[in-house]
Amino acid sequence: MKKHIYTFAYGLSMGITQLIPGLSVATIAIVLGFYYDFLEAVNHFTKNIKKYTIFLAPMLVGMAIGLVAFSSVIVYLLEHYSLPTMTFFLGLIAGVMPHVFLKAFKNEKVSIAKNIIAIIIPIIMLMAMSFMQIEPSANPSEAIAGMTIPYIGFLVVCGVFASAAMIVPGISGSFILLLLGAYPLVAHSLSSIRLVFIDFPNTGLIIDIAKVLTPLGLGIIIGFLSMARIIEGLLKKYYTLVFAAILGLLAGSFYVLLQNPITYQSGVSEAISNLAARMSDAVRFFNVEGGAVLAFLGILTFLLGCVSSFILGRRNFKHI
């Protein structure tokens, strides 16, 4: 029973993480120590259906609850306390990076040059992608009302890429959706699920939610099954090189979160804004109305996230 509760909690953490643009579900799975078990269950499910069903069922339930129950909470936190919320997740990424570094360069046979290249390429890729974000053409309700068959097909593709990103540590599925312009639509649909229980049966609302989440879910299943097997194979053949690439993806994700306007939408201190203005044009991402309190909370939550993931990672990376 205790094991099932832990597995449910893992799924819950994955569902909540998936709501944060720029934060990788796979990274959290590594920090909490169940990433390899998850890959094994997905890739070898048919070899021991009973065993892996017992493992995956509570995890999937937890993930679903995390997505639905916490979507409104995350939206509220990002609207009113975006800086301390996002800096906590920045801390989680920063805290696990030393452990990933040690895995990438753990023995003398490692090709340092190849690993450095494997680190640099993902950083450049994610930095470039962060400037290519597609803005949604309409608000979520209007987009759903005017949804066409080609756009439904596009949501399937979004699901494939997002789920593939969920398997790869360092890449965020929600960031991929944000990049493709589908994140507001998906977040709106997830947060609307709770309204179904309040106003049941609201057939129109159910149909609107299904129009978005059904094709997205189909794409997620396709991407999930294919990418999980690929990652497992790469980890077996190119262990240190894969961790070098993961390190690059984590560093790139840190940058993506740090420069994302969502991080600063609830306000930061004027002093920090002035400093940023002198350093770069990135000041356009800052809103100075929040005051120094949010900036101070941001530092505290960053340290909390950093220390938490470092301690958890130190224990769980021993088994990877």
N, C-alpha and C positions, 0 to 999 in steps of 0.2 A: 504493500500500500504506500509506504514511504517513497519507494522508487517511482511510483506513478505520480505522486505529488510533485516530485522534483521534475519529472518529465513534463508535466502540465505547466510548471513554472518556466521551464525552458521555452515551451511553445508560447507562453504569455509574453515572455521577453522578446521573442522573435516578432510577434505580432505588433508590439509597441514600437520596436526598433524600425520595422518596415514603414512606419508612419513618418519617420524623420528623414527629410531629404538630405542625402550625403552620408548617412550612417549605414554601414554594412551589417546585414543580418548575420552573415557568415563570421564577421569579426566578433560579434557578441557570442556566437556559438563557440568560437575558439577560446574566448576569455572565460566562458562558463564551463568549458571542458567537454562539450558533447558534439563537437563538429564531426569528428571521425565516426562516431556511432551513428550520427545522422546520415552521413554519406553511405555508410555500409548498409543501413536499413533501406535507403532509397534504391541503391544499386543492386542489392541482392534480396529484394523482397520476396521473390518467387521461390527462393531456395529454402526459406523457413517462414512461411506466411504467418503462422501463429505467433512466433517470437517477435517478428518485426511489426506486426499489427499491434501487439501489446505495447511496444515501444512508441510507435508513431501515432496511435489513436489519441492518447491524452495530449500529446504534443500538438497535433492538428487542432484539437478542441481548444487548447490554450491559445494557439495562434489566432484562431477565429475570434475568440472572446477578446483578445488583445486588440485586434483590428477594429472590431465593432465598438466595444465598450470604451476604449481609450481614444478613439478618433476625435471625439468632441473635447476630451481633456487636453490632447495635444494641440488642437486648434486653439483652445483657450490660452494655454501656456505660451504658445508661439505669438499670440496676439498681444498678451499683456506682459509676459516675462520671457521674451524670446532670447535675450542675451544670456541670462543664467541657465536657461534650458539648453541652449545650443552649446554653451561652453562646457556644460557637464558632459555632453557627448564628445566634444573635442578632447576633453580630459580622458575619456575612455579610450579614444584612439591613441593619444600620446602615451598613455600608460602601458599599452600592450606592445608598442613599437620596439622597445629594447629586447623583449623576448623574441620577437620575429627576427630582429637583427642577428641574434645569437644563433637562431636556427639556420639563417641564410649563410652564415660564415662559421659554422660549427666545427669544421675540420680543415686540416692543412691541404687537402686535395682540392679544395674549392678553387675554381678559376675566379679570382677577384675581378678581373676585367669583365668577364661575362656577367657576373652578378651585379656589377655597377651599372652595366648597360641595361640589365633586367630591371634595375631600380629606376633608372632615369626615364626609360620609355613610358611606363605607366604614369609617371608624374607629368610628363609633357602632354600625354594623351588626355588626362583628366583636366589639366589646366586649359587645354584647347577646347575641350567639350564644354567647360563652364562658360565660355564666351559664345557658345553656339545655341544657347537655350532658346527654344521656340515658345513664344508667348501664345497662350490660348486665344482663339479668335472671338470667343464670346464667354459670358458667364456660364457656369455649369448647367443651370436650368435651361437656358436658351440653347446650349450645345446639345443637350439630350433631346429637347423638343425637335430640333432640326437634324437629328442624326440620320445619316444615310448608310446604305449597305457598304460602300467603300470604307466609310469611317469605322464601321463595325469590324471590318477586316483589319483596319489599322490598329484597333484595340487588341486584336489577337496578336499582331506583331509586337505591340507594346508589352503584352504579357510574356511573350517569349524572351524578349531582351531583359525585362525586369526580373524574371525568375532566374535567368542565367546569371544575372548580377547578384542575386541572393545567394547563389552557391559559391561565388568567387569572393574570398575575403578582401575587403578594401573597396569593393564597388557596391554602391547602394542601389537597390531596385527602385526606391522612391526617387532617387536622383535621376535615374534613367527616365522614369515617367515624367519628372519635372523637365528634363531636357527635351523630351518629345512633345511636351505641351499637354500631356494627359493627366498630370498629377492633380490639378484642381478638380477635374471631373471625377476622378476615382475617389479622392478624399470626400467630395460632396456625396457621392453615392454610398460610401461606407458610413458616413455620419448620419445618412438618412434612414439607415436600417432600423435604428432605434425608434424612429417615428412610425414605422409600420406597426410596432407593438402598441404604441399609444393610440393610433388611429387605424385599427384593424377591422375589417379588411379594406384598405385603401388600394384598390386594384390599379389605379393609374400610377401611384407611387411605386408599387411592386414592379410593374412593367418597366418603369423608368430605371429602377435600380438594376433589374435583370438585363436591360439593354446594354448597360455598361459592364457589369461584373461577370456576366456569362461569357462573352467573348474574351475578356481579360483573363478569366479563370482558365479557359481552354488553352490560351497561349502560355499561361503559367505552368500548366501540367506538361505541355510539350517541351518547354525550355528547361524545366526542372529535371525531367528524366534524362534528357540528352546531355546537359552540362554536368550533372553529378557524376556520370560515368567518365566523362572526359577529364574532370578535375582529379578523380581518384587515380586514373591511369597516369596522369602527369606527376602526381605526388609520389608514385611508386618509382618512376623512371628518372625524374629530374627534381628530387626532393629539395635540395638547397637552392636551385635556380627558381623553383616555384615560390619559395619563401622570400627570395630576393624580389621577385615581381610583386608579391603580396606587400612587402615593405614599401615598394614604390607606390602601390595602390593606396596604402594607408596614408602615406605622405601627401599624395594627390587629393585624397578625400579630406584630409585636414585642411588643405588649401581651399577646397570647394566650400566646406562649411564656413571657414573663416571669412571668405569674401562674399558669401551669399547674403543678399539683402534681407532675407528672412531673419537672420541672426540679429539684426539691428533694428527691426521694425518697431520694437517696444521702447527704444531709446537707450542711449548710453551717455556717459558723462561728457560735458563740454571740453574738458581738458583732453580726454582721449581723442575726441573729434578734431581738436586743434592740432594735436600731434600728428594725427593721420593726414590732415590737410597739408602739413609741411612735408610729409614723407611721400605722398603720392596722390593721384587723382581718385583713389579708392574712397575718399571722403564722401562721395555721392551716396555710398551705402549707409552712411551714419545718420541717425536721427537724434538730436541732442536734447529732446524733451524729457527723457527718462531720468536724468540726473545721475549723480555719483553713486547712489544706492544700488542701482542695477549693475553698474560697473563693478562695485565691490562684491556683490553677490555673484557676478560672473566669475571673478577670480576665485572665490570660495568654491563654487560648484565645479570649476575646472580642476582645482586641486583635489576635490572629493572624487571626481571621475577618474583622474589620473592615478591616485593612490589605490582606489578600488580595483581598477583593471590591472594595475601592476601586481598587486597582491594575489588576485585571482589567477592572473596569467602565470606568475611564478610557480603556483601549485599545479595548474592544469597543463602547462607546456611541457612539464616533465614527461607526460604520457604521450606526447606527439612525436 
